[in-house]
Structure formats: structure tokens, C-alpha cells
Amino acid sequence: MDVLLQPFAFEFFRNGTVAAVLVGALCGAIGVYIVLRGMSYIGHGLSHAVFGGAVVAYVMSINFYLGAGLWGFLAALLINATVRRARVNPDAAIGVVTTASFAVGVALISRYRNFTRSFDAALFGNVLGVTPQDVAVVAGVTVLVALALFFNYKRLLFATFDPEVAGVYGVPTGWMDTLFALILAATIIASMQILGVTMIAAAIVVPAITARLLTDSFDRMLLFSTLFGALTGFAGMYLSFYVDVSSGATVVLLQAALFGLTLAVVAKRRSLAQRLVHTHV
């Protein structure tokens, strides 16, 4: 028993585990909306855009969360505006805006060569650097996002499934897109320290896709995805302590394994169901 509880003797592990569970649940919940909107690429792209904002914040000596969050929010708004006004394909708009933003960060890093460790932490996560203040930020973002989703549940749901009809029925789709952009940017900022830029997209999309395999109900999909994210966040942190592998990579690998297992089980059930149908026919 002492061996199993050994990791919790370290403060960094306790902080990292709480943050990983909250981030996993947060990414899982947001991922449902992302997947159903058919915008899985935006999680990958916006995380790179936020990285550019984080570097700019560092260079300008301003608060990391403020600078990166504002940059990511503006990038998401710019993507939405480009898609609506220029009638550009969403993937193309995401690619242009986020790649340019990431390039800004890389250019500044090549110009100011004094924060290589910060660069690595932003790309791959750094659970050793999670402080109680970081945990408080993640917890605050989680609560605010949960409240935003709760009070705008029906409007966001309507805008997600059929934005054109939603507008006809009086749903302010423009404001809903703005709110969702803010929620997504906040989620990515909260996740960077744990998962890193390179892993956030997978943590957002994989739990939601796994949940989608199990149910057609939006409510259950939201619940399953949130639970999958939280559980793999905890298990990934715990396992990474013993195998000495990046926590972000471990979390994503567990999520991928869960997806593969779910896919195999669902495929097996469908095969058996088809056989039963043919047998009775």
C-alpha cells in the first residue's frame, strides 16, 4: 500500500494530479462541442496560436495567462470572422491564422535565445513546474467554463447542431461563437502547463470521439467524455511517475488506448448484431 501511495508524498505530484484531472475533464467536455461542430483541427491549431501569445507575453514581461489568453481569444475570433466574412473553408482559416501565430512565437524565440526551457515546457508540458497557483488557475477556469456551459446549454447546443436555424429562432449565434472562442482559449491556456501544446489537441478530441462511439445522446456523450478525460488524466499522471515518461504523453496514450479498446468492442457488438439479424432472417 505504501508503494502505491508513494507518489502522493511529493507536493509536485499532488499539484500535478489535481491539475491533470481538472484539465482532462475540461478538455473532455469542450471536445464534445468541437467534434460535433466538425472542427477537430481547431484544438490543434489554436494551441499553436496560444503558444505564440505565450512567447509574446514573455518577451513583453506581462502576465503569462493574460497575454496568452488574450492572444488565443483574438485568434479564435479572427478564425470565425474569416470563415463568416470571406467564406473561407474553416480548415484553411485555422491553418493560416494559427500557423502565422506560431511562427511569431518561433521567430521571437530565435531572436531572444534565453528561454529554451520555457519553450520546451510550453511544447511538451512540465508537470514538475505546476504550482499551487497554477492549480488555482486551472480550478478557476474549470468552474467558469462549467458555469458558462450550464447557463448557455441550450443555446450552445442549438448553435452547434444547426447554426443557421438557430439564428432564425433568435439564438445569437455570433455571441455564442464569441463565447465558445473564449471558452476554448481559456481551456487551452489552463492545459498548456500539464499537456503542452503538442498534446492538447488529442486531449480535446479523443475522449469526445470515444464517447461518440458509445452513445448518440448528447447528454451522455458530454458525461462520458468528461469522465474519460478526468480518469485518464489521473491514470496518466500516476503511470508517468513510475515509467518516467512525460505526463502529457502518457495521458494521451491512455486516451488513445481507451479509444482503440472502445472501437474494438463496438465493432464486435455490431458484427454480432448483424449476424443475429441474418440468422433470424
Buried (B, 14 or more C-beta within 10 A) or exposed (E): EEEEEEBEEEEEBBBBBBBBBBBBBBBBBBBBBBBBBEBBBBBBBBBBBBBBBBBBBBBEEEEBBEBBBBBBBBBBBBBBBBBEEEEBEBBEBBBBBBBBBBEBBBEBBEEEEEBEEBBEBBBBBBBEBBEEEBBEBBBEBBEBBBEBBEEBEEBBBBBBEBBEEBBEEEBEBBEBBBBBBBBBBBBBBBBBBBBBBBBBBBBBBBBBBBBBBBBEEBEEBBBBBBBBBBBBBBBBBBBBBEEEEBBBBBBBBBBBEBBEEBEEEEEEEEEEEEEEEEEEE
